[in-house]
Amino acid sequence: MEPFDYHGALVVVETDAGEIVLVHPPGGPAQAPASLPGDPCAPGEAPQDAAVRMVREMTGLDVVVVREFVTFIQEGTPTGTMCAHGFLARITGGRLTGDGPAGPARVYPVDGLPAIIPVRVANQRVLAAYLRQREEGEEPSSGPGESMPSRSSANAEQSLGPDPHNY
């Protein structure tokens, strides 16, 4: 693998209805206002654990990581070269926030996703990989032995209702 400066986690959060949770950072352009929950991992933090933490901080939702479905090197980020980890996660609890640090979080059907902010290339790559796998019938969220709960969500295994605003 190419050298990199840090690890980053980007998370596709699916609802029970197969919808996707996105955040809307302040200052995003009207024609492409969205972003996946994600950021650089804290020093020494495992990317999977960072994914769970970031989703909670940015959206108010508790999640369990289903699997890591893409990893790549992304050059040219504001903080250097990132080893990007794309995770698929399912909601286990929490409440969707309208005023998180990354802007409001919203739920969208897959066929109605807004565009990702243009400078967020790693976000675009992760979302494209997810959509490609989904389109090819790989069902990114299913498969035996693929659930990988992080330490912070190991006790939250139940699937909760389809209301994306209150889990």
N, C-alpha and C positions, 0 to 999 in steps of 0.2 A: 504494500500500500504506500502511496505517496506520503511524504511528511506533511504534518499539519500542526497547527498551533493549539487547538482546543477541540473538545467534543461539543456538539450541539444536539438537542433533541427537538424534533418536530412531530406533532401528534395529530393524527386523523382520529377524531372522537366521533364514534357512531352511536346513534340512539338505537333503542330497540326496534324502531320503525325503519332503520336504515338511513336516517338523515345524518347530516354532518354538522358539527359545531364549529363555527368560525368566530374570530374576534375582529373588531373593527378599530384598529389603532387610530388615535387622533392624527389628523393631518393626511390621512390616506386620500388619494384622488377619488372623486365621485364615480368615475368609470371603472375603478379597480380598488375597492375600499377594504378588502378582506385580507386576513392572514390566518394561518394555522396557529394554534397555541404552540409556542416553542421559543427557545432562547439558548444561549450557551449554558452548558452544565457548570455547576460550581466546581472549583478545584477538588478533585478526589471523589466527586459524586458520580455514581454509575449512571449512564444515560437513561436506563429504564426508570430508575428512581427519580431522576430529574424530570422525565416525562410526566410522571404522576404528580409531582410537586407543581410543575408549571401549569398543568391543566387546572389544578385546584386554585392556584393563585390568580390565573387569568380569566377563568370562567365561573368559578364557584362550585364546579362539579368534582366529585370523587370518581376516579376511574380505576379500572384494572387493565393492565397492558395485556393484550391478546397475543401480540407478537411484533417483532421488528421485521419489517417487510422490505426495507431498502436502506443501504448505507453507501455513501459516496463522499468524495472530497470536493468541497466547494471553496474555490479560491475567491478572493476579492470581497470578503465580508468586511464590515466596519472594524472587526477585531482580529482580522488575519484570515488564515486558511483553516476551515472547519472540517472536521470529520462529522458529517451529518448523519444522524440516525433517525429514520422514519419509522414511527410506531403506530400501530393500530390499537385503539383503546375503546373499551365499553364503559358506559356510565353505570356506577353502582350506588350513587347517592349525591347529596348536595343540592344546591339550587342555582340555576343559571343566573348570572349577575348581569345587570345592565350598566354597571359602572366600575368594572375592574381596571387594574393598572394598564392593561393593553387595550382599553376601550370596551364598549359593550360587546357581549357575547350573544350570538344568535344561532338559531338552528335553521338549516336549509335542506330541502330535498336535493338529492344528487343531481337531478336534471335542472335545478334552479340555483346552482351555486354562483355567487358573484365572483368576479375576477380577483385574483390575488394582486396585491400591490406590486407594481413592476420591478422595483429594486429588490424584492424578496425572492430571488432566484431559487434558493434552496427550498422555500415553501412551494414554489411552482413545480419544482422537480419531484418533491415528495407527493404532492397531490396528484400529479400526472401519473406517477408510478402506481399509486393506489387506484386511480380510475382505470388505468390500463389493466391491472390485475382483475379488477371487478368486471370489466368489459369482456375479458378473456375467460370469464367463468371461474376464476380461481377462488372466488369468495374469500377475500382477504381476512375475513373475521372467523373463518371456520377451519376446522382440522383437528385431528386428535393430538392431544398433548401440547397444543400451542398456547394455552393460557399461562401467562407468567406473571402472577401477582407480585407487585413490589412489596417491600417490607411494610410500607405505610398503608397498603390496602389489602394485606393478606387475609384479614377477617371479613372483608366485604365481598362476598361471592354471589349473593343473590341478585337475580335480575329483577329490576323494579319496573314500574309502569311506563307506558308510552308517552306520558306528559313530559316534554323536554324541558319544561320550566320548573319542575319540582320532582326531584328524584330522592 
